Structures are given as structure tokens and as C-alpha cells.
């Protein structure tokens, strides 16, 4: 099993190569065992990968819904961590 930093880097590389579904799978594996308070940030990255996959598949209605959830999660993360920035 890869370390967390390796999983995140692998997901980034896959995303950058347009392998959005594979990126989602790597992030999902990491996220499912992750328990820190910034977990919602990684959930939003999963959602962005899924949305990109849906766009690739021309499933725009589904992509819009997932992007909206990702936006809400990123916004919540930023509000929760505002004092740290």
C-alpha cells in the first residue's frame, strides 16, 4: 500500500493525464481511511475528479451536480480553516 503522500501525488499525476476516473479511485482509497479534520478537502478533490470524468463522458447534468457539491465542500473547508491561513 502506498503512503498518503504517494497516493495524493499519484492521483494528481493521473488527473493531469486526463485519467479522471483512475484519479478518483486512488483518492477514494486514501480518503476512506483518512480521519483528520481536513478530510472534506480530499472529498472535494474526489468530487472534482468524478465531475471531470462525467464531463469526459458528456454527462453534463451529473457533472454540474457533483461540481456543486465539490464547491460547497471547498467553501466549507476554507471557512473552517480561515484562521489558519
N, C-alpha and C positions, 0 to 999 in steps of 0.2 A: 504494500500500500504506500502511496506517495505521501509525503509530508504536506501540510496545508499550503505552504508557500509554493511548492511544486505543483500542486493541484490548481492553484489560482493562476500561476504562470502558464500551465498547460491550457487552461480554459481561455486565457487571453490569446494565446497563440492560435487556438482553434477558431475563436471568434474573428481574429484578424484575417484568417484564411477563408472566411465565409462558411466555416463549418459550425453553424449556429446550434444545431441540434446536439452535436457532439460536445460543444462547449457547455451547453445546458446540462448534459449528463455528468460531466466532470464536476461542475459546480454543485449539482444536486447531491452527488456522493459526499462532497466536502460539507455542504450545508446540513445534511441530515444528521451529522454527528457534532455539529458546531453549537456551542451553548453560550457564547459570550453575548454581551449586550448589544453588539453591533451586527447581530445575526440578520436583522432586517435589511441591512445594506447588501449582504450576499443574496438574500432572497430577491431583491430588486435586480441584481445582476442576472440571476436565473431568468427572471421575467423578461429582461431585455433580450436575452438570448432566444427565448421562446418567441418573442414578438418578431425578431429578425427572421427566425425560421418561418413563421407564418407569413411574413411579407414575401419571403423567397417562394413560398408555395402559393402566393397570390390569394391568401385568405385574410383580406384586409379588415373585415369586421372583427375577427378574432384577435388580430394584431392590435387593433385600436383598443380593445378591452384590456388586453394584457399590458399594453403601454400605459394605460391609465392607472392600473394597479401599481406598476413599477414607479410611476411618477409619485403617487401617493406615498409609497414606501420610502423613496428617496427623500421626499419632503419631510416625512416623519423622522427619518434618521438625522437630517440636518437640524431640525428643531430640537431633537433630543440631545444633540452633541454641539449645539451652538456655543455653549460656554467653553468648550474645548478648542474651538477654532481661533 
